[in-house]
Amino acid sequence: EDIEWCNPDLIQSPPSSTVTPELVPFLRGYWLKPNGEILVVMDGQAIIAAMPKSSVSADC
């Protein structure tokens, strides 16, 4: 629901047993906040690239 900024150097790789294969192409890792909360870090460019492309035709 919210977007948070984190230092890319603090992104950690998740254990492979905790990630479903469908999520792997879009996952960069996770970030452990100072308060102990764990946030998943997604790859926005990979998500956009995987979205269906719509074909637009121009009638002149």
Buried (B, 14 or more C-beta within 10 A) or exposed (E): EEEEEEEEEEBEEBEEEEBEEEEEEBBBBBBEEEEEEEBEBEBEEEEEEEEEEEEEEEEE
